[in-house]
Each structure stands twice: as C-alpha cells, then as structure tokens.
Amino acid sequence: RQWAAWLAAGAPPHVVLLVMDDVGWADVGYHGSDFPTPHIDELASSGVRLERMYVMPQCSPTRAAIMTGRYSFRTGLQHFSTITPGARAGIPEDVSTLAETFKAAGYATHMVGKWHLGSASWHQTPTGRGFDSHYGYLLGQTQYYNRTVPTCAPGPMCMYPTNRHVQTPFGADGASYDFWDGRRPVYEDVGRYTVDAYEERIDQILRPYGAGEPAKPLFLYYAEQQLHIPLQAPPEARYLETCRGVVGGEGLVNRTVLCSMASRLDDSVGRLVRQLRKYGMWQSTLIFAMTDNGGMTSWGHDWPASGSSNWPLRGGKTTVFEGGVRAVAFVSGGALPAAVHGTRRHDLLHAVDVLPTLAGFAGLPPALVPRGDGVDAWPAIAGGAPVNRTELPLQIGVNPLGGMAPWVPGYPKDGHLNYSALISWPWKVMVGETYITARVTDDRRRDGWWSVAPYVYHAPPDERFRPVRLYNLEEDEREEHNLAGTSALHDGIAATLVRRVEFYASPTTGWVKPQHNMPDIRGNPRWHNWTWAPFLRHGSAQSVARDDAPTQLFV
C-alpha cells in the first residue's frame, strides 16, 4: 500500500545507506568521544538513535548480513578474518542482494566506497550484484592516497610469498592497485585522498536530480572508508590542528591521526546532507547510518591495530564483547516522520534487519523482498510498536573457523563450538574464544576497555579463556562480571543458551560452513598488471571455492 501511495504521488522516496568503517562506540561525539563529529551528532540527534543495533565482529560478515538480510553463518561468510584478498569467497549467486531488490523495484542503484563481499569474478562485484555503478575499492582496505594493498603485510603474513620484496609500479612488497570505476582501474586519481574523490562522485550522482532529470528514485550505498586502517591524515592541515589535543596510541597507531580522519569523515557526512538539500532531495530521503563493527583499539604497535575507543563497552573489533558487536547507528533524513525526531530506540536490532526495514520504508511490493532472517523495523522506527525480539545470534562458529584449508596449521579442527555469542535478553552467552588471533600478535589488550581521555587501557578482571561466559546486559553492560559457574541458577541459564547456540550451529537449521578463504594462485596481482582484479572468467567464484582448489599459504 505504501508503494502504491508513493507511486500515486509520483515521488517514490530516495534511500541512502551510509555504512561507516570501524567507527567505535565512543568515536562519535554523542557517545562521549573527544573526536569532533558535529555533523554526525546533529544528524543522529535530529533522527532516531538505534542504541542496540548489533553487527558482526568484523567487516565482511556484517556487510554480507546488510546486503542479504541473512545471518552470515547462513551464507558461509562468517569468517573471523573477513574475506581474504585473492580468495574466491563471496555472496552466493542464489542469494538476492539489497541492490538487486531495489533495482527490481525500479530504483537507480549506485555504490560509492568499500565492497569487501567477493571479487574473484566480475559477477561477484557490485555491478554484478545489482548496482548500476560502483566507484571505490573491492577489498577490505586500501591506502588513502596511492590506493594500494600490499600482498605481503608487515611481519610474517604474506598472501603471495613470491611477491615478498618485489617492487611494483605502486610500491614495495608486491603493492597492488585496488580502486575502480565499474570495471576500470582509476589510475588517474593516484595521490588524491580517496574521500575527496568519493564526494565528487556522489555529487555527480545527485546533481541530475537537482535538474529534474532522473525518472527513477535513488538507492545510494555510501560505504565510507574511514576510520579503517591505514591511519593516514587528510591533506588539509586543519584536521590535524583540530585534533591537536587528542593524543594516545604508540608507534604507527596514532590517535591524533585517527581523530583527524574522524573529523574528515564527519565533514563528508555534513557535505552529503548539504548536497541532498542543494538538489532538492532532502525531504524525500531517508538516511540509514551505521558502523560495520566496533572500533579497532590500540592493542598493538602496528598493523592491524588502531586507536579507537568503545568506552564503556568491553573489547572492540574482532571480539564478541559488546565493543565489537554493538554498532553506532541511527536513522535520519527529511523523510523521517517529524514526530520521532530526536528519539532513541533500544529494540534488539541487527544488520540483517537493514534490507527488510529499508524495503518496508519504501513500501516495496512484498513479492520483491527476499525472505531472510531480518525483521522490518520501520514501523518501530517510525513510532509504532516495539520490535518483539528477545533473541539474537551474534556469531556462530564451529571449528575449523575462517574457511582455512584443512592442512593449514594452528587452527582447531575438532568440530566444537568456538567464537560464538548469543543474546537472549537480558542474558548474553559466549562459547569458546572471544576473539581469534589469526596467527597475529596475541595481545591481551584486544580484550578489556580503552577509555577516551586519557586514552588508556583497563585490563579485564578474568583470564583470557573461559569455555563459557554469561553476562546480564541489563545490569552489566560493561561485561565485567562473568556469571557462569557462580551459581546453579546461572549455570542453568548458561546451559540453556548454549543449547540455543547449538541450534543455530546445526546444518538442519541453515548453518553452513565458512566458504574457503585462502588466496587463490590465480588471484596474484602480478598476473593482472599489479591490480587486485577479478581472476575467474566464467561463472560464480563460489562454485569453485573448494578446500582442494589451488591456493597460496600465509607464511
């Protein structure tokens, strides 16, 4: 009915999905940060703050949930290490995406920024999964100036050992280019700060609407690059100057630089709002903004640590503590009913809800909306009844984790539950590891708390590994008091919740093992003019994502 009403009025609404990368709970001003984020704060305070929006502990799993409306453990994208460069993992071709859904409803669909949902074949990339255009990068990170990803990281990790110490046209250690306009590498912009280029492309997308040209409503997926590593300040001196008093971190992990990036992110959000107003789109636009996981804290001196704070929440990116899986999120825009401006919601929401919620807002015909795990939260956001959800599987892991080949050493292969977490309000259970080291430095500081000012580490009160943890989030949001083993009552609750984790971890209820996630020999950028280009010519990459297919090994 809503879709019919929009059509009758001749003005279907515009939708902007804004996903910010690695922004921690306390990296925005309205959650107590010392980072200057006035535009984000204003957009959130004038909209509806979603204070219990949950996500996965890292990038690809969350983005898969957003794009498909399905828990990532149902699509094989629950990797603890995200999709590896050169791997064949991606959204299964028989699973519809958010972009395909809006495209089928007659929307123009455009994407700017980070994909990280598969790029072994062009079919896996944004323009193969429902977007009319994509301007940005395909992997999980890229340099902000030269737009490259080295094939060998600092330390022992190397995706293609033959590229170690190789100087390419883009840098050392097999540095390879990853920045695209559709299928074309954008070499002409090397050296330009990527965020500047994103803003220019968004203006190109929006400008025709100001001239009354496009006949189609707009679905824009703006996948911001900031605050993801590498930590690289914007070229304008004012951003670092604004953050002069924000200090912390050590080595390459510089909180002052991260603050300057947050300030630049905030300006880009402010510019997006101004552009929508300038081109007469604001009143008919809904903005759904969220982060993809918690902020990466300063648990190490170098890659891949960062300088975020999730205070007062425990942990951060890669962990199943609240600081890793509870997202900064809000809904705003001129199309949001005025009656709910400046409100907050504490419903249990998840990344899988984004697809049905945006479809519900736009009033898309139900036949076009794929069935999944999410709920349409639009009636609640718009001021209706609460979302009647009390249970959320946050992460469901079964050894071996991460889609590693069976012959890779160092990973348990016993078939036991691991790296799993589930909420049954107000209880939260964790089973096995709370984070996976991925054979990188095992620094305990990934657990615990990082305060804002001063930016210092507060150690957790318990040992690193406990087979089962139980927290009461209503009374212990900081997850300080593990109640497992403290009483028969709590042990009974924990046992009940572990059985729920086992339920979700069963193939009979839809769980699938992680897709193979090792670099494919054919994906080596040296065979593709030192670019991270798709390397499979025909068919779906997942159709060949077998454990015995040709791979390279991290050494």
N, C-alpha and C positions, 0 to 999 in steps of 0.2 A: 504493500500500500504506500509506503514512504517513497519507494522508487517511482511509482505512478504519480505521486504528488510532485516530486521533483520534475518529472518529465512534463507534467501538465503545466508547471510554472515555467518550463523552458530553460531551467537553470539547475541541472544536477550539480551537487557540491563538489568542490575540489578537496583532495586529501593529500596531506603532507605527512609522511612517516619520517621522523627525524631520529636516527639512532646515533648516539654519541659513543665514542670508543673509549673504554677503560676509565670512565669518569667515576670516581669513588663517591660513596655516600656523603662524605664531608669534603668533596671537591667543588661544591656549589655553595654560594653564599647563604641560601635559605636553609641549609643544613649546618650552618656554623663554620663554614670554611673561611680562611683568610685569603683565598683566591678571589679576585674581583670579577664577579659574574652578574652585573646588574641587569642585563637583558634577559638572561635565563631566569633570574629571580623574579623579574616583572612578569614574564610570560607564565611562569608557574603560579605566582600569586594571583594573577588575574584569571587563571583557569581552574582546573580540578587537579589537585595533587594526589597521585596514586601512591600511597605510603607503604603498601605491601605488595608491590609488583615484584615477582620473583623471576629469575632468569637462571641460565646455566652458569657454571663457574668460569667459562671462557667463551671465546668469540664464536667459532663455527657452530657449536651446538645450539647456542642461543639464536643465532641468525637463521639456522635451519628451522627452529621452532617458530620464529616470527614468520618466515616465508611460507611454511606449510601448514601451520596450525596443529602440528603433531609434535608430541614429545620426541626429542632427538633419539631416544633409545628405541623408537619405533621405525626410524629411518636409517639406523646404523651410523648416525653421525654424533654419537655421544663420546667422541674421542677426548681423552683428558689433555691431549697435546694439540687440539684443533687439527684442521686439515693441513697436512704437510706439503710444502712445495714439491711439485713433481709427482704427487700421489694421484690416484685415479678416483678417490672418493668424491662424492657429491650427492646432491638431491636426486633420489631415484627418479627415473624418467616417467614412471607411472604415478607419481605424486604431484598434484597440482600445486602451483605457487600462488602467492598473493598477487603478483603481477599478472599472471595468466587469468586469474579470477576477474580483476578489474578490466583487463583488456577485453575479455569476453562480454563484459557489460557495456562496452563502448567507450571506455576511458583511453586517453593518451597516457602511456606509461613510460616514465623516464626515471633513470637512476643516475646519481652522482655520488662517487666515492668508492668505498670498500665493498667487495663482494665476498670472497672467502667461503664460497659454497660449492667449490669444484670448478676446475678449469682444464681438465685433461683433454676435453674436446670442446669445440665451439658450442655444441649443443648444451653443455653444462653452464655456460657463461650467461650473464644477464640477458643478452639479446637472444639467447636460445631458450630462455625460461620466462618469456612474456614481456620483457621490456623493449619498447621501441628504440631506446637509445641507452647507452651506458658510457659515462665519462669518468674514468678512475682506474683503480687497480684491482687485480684479480686475487692476489694472495692476502695473507693476514697482516702484512705491514709493508711499507716501502719508505725509503728515505724521503724527507720532505722537500729536498732541493734537487737531488740527482735522480730520484725515483727508482732506486735500485734495491735489490735484495741480494746479499752475497750468498753463494752456495755453500760457503763454509763460515760458520759463526765463530766468534772468539772462543777459545778453548778447544776441546776435543771434538765438538759436534760438527760434522761435515756431511751434507746431503750427497755430494758427489766428490769423493776423495780425489779423483783425478784433476779437480779444479783447484785444489789447495795450492796457494801461492801463484796462481795464474792471474796475470794482469790482463783485464779485458778493456774494451773501449770505455767502460763505465767505472773501473776501479779494481781493487785487489781482491784476491781470494774468490775469483770467479764471479764478481759482482755482475748482476744481470738486470735488465730493464723490465719494469712492470708498471706501465701506465698507458692506458688505451682510450681511444675514441672509437667505440664499437670494436672492430677487429684491427684497427690501425694503431700502431705504436705512436705516441705523441712525442717524437724526438725533439720537436722544435721548442718545447717548453722546459727542457732540461735546465736546471739552475733557478727556476722560478718556484717560489714557495707554493706548495700544492693548494693550500687553502685559497689563495688568490685566484687560482685557476678554477677551483670549484665555484666560487662566487660568480665569476664571469660566465661560466656555463649555465648556472641557474638563471642568471639574468637573460641569457639567450632563450631559455625555455619559457620564461614567464612573459617576456616582452610582447610577443604576439597577442597574448590575452588582453594586454592594455590597448591594443589596436582593434580588438574585437574580431580577430581573425580565426582562431581555432574553433571548430564546431564541437569538439569533444571536451568533456570535463577532464581535469588533470589529476593523475595519481603520480606524485613525486616521492621517490625514496631517496632521501638525502642521508647517506651513510658517512657521517663525519669521520675524518681521520684522527683528529685529536680526541683524547690525550694519549694515544698509543705511542710506545717507543718506536724509533729512537727519539731521545729528548733533543729537539732542535728548536731553538728560539726563532720566532718570526724575524724578518729582516728589519722591521721598524723598531728603532731604539726605544720607543715609548712603552712597549710591552714589558721589556726588562726593567725599565725605570719604574713602572707602576708596581713591579713586584720586588723592588729592592729590599723591602723589609721582610720578605718571605724567605726563610732560609731552612736548610735541612738537607739530609742526604749526604752522600760521600762518594768520592770518585766521579764516575760518569753519571751517577744518579744525583742530579742537582735539582732540588725542589724549587729554586728560583726560576730555573728554565721551565720546569713544568708549569709553574704559575703563569709565566708569560704565554705559554701555549694555551692555558685555560682562558686567559684574557682574550687571546685571539679567537678561540672558539666562541666565546661569548659575543664578540663583535660580529662574527659570522652569523650567529643566530639573530642578533639585532638587525643585521642587514637583510636577512631573509624576511623578517617581519616588515621592514620598510619597503622591500620590493613588492611584497604581496599588496600592501596598501597603495603603493605607487601605481600598480597596474590594475587597480580596482577589483582585486580578488579576495581581499581580506574577509569581507562579510560572508562570503560563501565558502570559506576554507576552514577545515579542521586540521589542527596540528597535533599529532600523537608523538610525544617525545619520550625517549627512554635511553638508558645505557644498556650495553650488551652483557655486562658483568660488573663485579666490583672493581675498585681501583687496584692497580698493582702497587704494592708497598715497597719500601726500601729494604728488602730482606737480603740484598746482595750489593756488591760494589760495582757491578757491570751488568751487561745483558743477561737475562731479560728483566731485571728489577727496574723499578721506577720510584716515584716519590709521592704517591697518593696517600690519602687518609680516608678510612671508612668509619672513623670515630662516631659514635661509641661502639660500633659493631665490631665483632671479632673477625680477624682474618682479612682476606682480600681475594683478588682474582686468583683462580685455580683452586681455591678452597671451597668446601661445602659449608663453612661457617657463614653466618648472616652477611658478613662483609664481602663475601664472594658471590652470593646469590641473590641479594636484595638490591634492587635497582632504583636509581633516581628515575622517576617517571612522572609525567603529567600530561594532561590534555588541555589544549588552549585553542585560540583562534576565534574569528568573528562568527563562525557557525555554531559555536558552543552556546547553549541557552544561557541567557543573562542571569537566570535565577540561580545557576550553580557556580557563577564566577566567584573565585576566592574560597572555594570549599576544599575539603580533604576527604578522601575515602580510604578506609582501612580494610576493604574486602581483600580476601586472598585472590590475587590475580597472578597470571603467568604469561610468559612470552607467547604461548600457544593461543592466548586469547586475542592477540592483535588482529589476526585475519578475520575471525567472525565478528569482532567488535567494529572494525572499520567497515566491513560489509553491512553490518546492521545499521551503522550511522548513515551510510549512503543509500540504504534501502535496496540493496541489490536483490534481484529475484532469488529466492531460496534455491532454485534448481541450479544456479551458477556457483553457489558457495559449497566448496568441498567439505565433506564430513571429516572431522578431526577430533582432537582432544580438548580444544578450547571451548570457551563459553562466550556468548555475546554479552559483553559487559556494558554496552551502550545504554540500555535502559537504566542501569545503576548510575553510570557516569552522568547521564542527563537528569538525574534527580529522582529516579524511581526506586523500586525495592532493592535491597542489598543482594549481592551475588551470594547465593546459598551454597557456598563451597566451604568445606571444612578440611579437605584432604588434598595435598599436593605432593606428587613425587618430584623431588628436585633433581636428583641424579640417581640413576640406577646402573650400577656397574657390576659386572661379573668377570672374574679372571679367566683368560688374559684380557687386560684392558687395552684400549687405544688402537686396536686394529693392527698391532705389530705382528710380523710374521712369526710362526712358531719357533723358528730357530734363533730369534733374537734373544740374547742372554739378559738376565737381570729383571725379568718381569714374571710374576707368579702365573702359573697356568693350571691352577688346581680346581678351577670351576667354582670357587667360593664367591659369595658376595663381597664386594670391596668398593670403596669410594662411592658409597651410596648414602642418600639422605632423603627423608620424607617428613612432611608436616601433617599431623592430624591434630588440628587446633585444640588446645594451645601447645601440644607436645611436638617436639622435633626429635627424631631419632637419626643417628648416623651409624653406619655399619662399615667397619674397616678403616682404611686410611682416610684422613680428612683432606689430604692433598697428595698428589703424586709428584715425585721429584723429577721424573723423566730423565734420570741419569744426569741432571744438572746439580749444582751445589745444593746439598740438603741443609739449608739454613733454617733453624727453628723459627726465625723471625717472620717466616711466612704465616705462622700462627701468632696469636696474641693480638695486641692492639697498638695502633700508631696514633698518638694524639695530634692535634692540629698545630697549636702554638703554645709551647715549643713542640717541634716535630720530633718526638722521642718514642722509643719502643717500650711497651709494657708487657712483660712476659706473662704467659698463661700460668695458671696455678696447678696444672696437672701435667702428666707425662705426655709425650708426643703421640704414642699409640695406645689406644684402648679399643678392644674389639667392638664394643657397643657404647654409644653415648646417648644420653637422654636429657633434654633441656625443656623447661617450661618457658616458652617465649613470652607469655603474658606477664610473668613475674621476673624473668631473667633474660631480657633482650640481649644483654651483653654475652650470654652463653659462658658465664663464669662457673656455674655450679652443675657439674655432671651428676645427675641423679641416678644413673644406672648403678646398681649394686648397693644403694643406700637403704633400701627397704624392700620388703616383699611386694608392697603396692607398686612401687616404681619399677621393680623388675617385671611385674606382670604387664604393666603398660608397655615397657620396652619390648617384651616378647611379642605382644600383640602387634606393635608397629613393625617389628622385624618381619612378621608374617605378611604384613601388607607390602613390604619391600619385596619379599619373595614372590608375592602375587604379581607384581609388576615386572619382575625379572624372569617370568616364565614365557617361553615362546607361545604357549597356548593363549596368552592374553596380549600378544602383539609385540613382545620384546624380540629384537633381532640383534645378532652380534655386530660389533662395530665393523664397518667396512674396512677393507685392507687399506692401511695408511702409511705405506712405505714409498719412498721416491722411486719412480719407475725410470729405468735406464733411458727410455725414450724421451723423458721429460728434461734431461740435462740441457740447460740453456745453451751450451756450446754447439748443439745441433740446430739451434734456432736463432742464429745471429745474436747470441747472448741476450735473448729475451726469454721471459717466462711465458712462452706462448703455448697454447694447446698443442698436443702432440699426437692425438689419435685422430685419424682421418675420417673414420666411419663409425656410426652407431654410438651407443651410450658408453661412457667410460666405465660405469658401474658393471656393465656386462662382462668386463674383463678384470674386475677388481678381485682377483683370486690370490690366495696366500702363496701360490706357487708361481705367479707371474714374475717376469724379470724385475728385479728391484736393485737399488743400491742400499748400502748399510751405513747408518750413523757410526762413525768410528772416532 
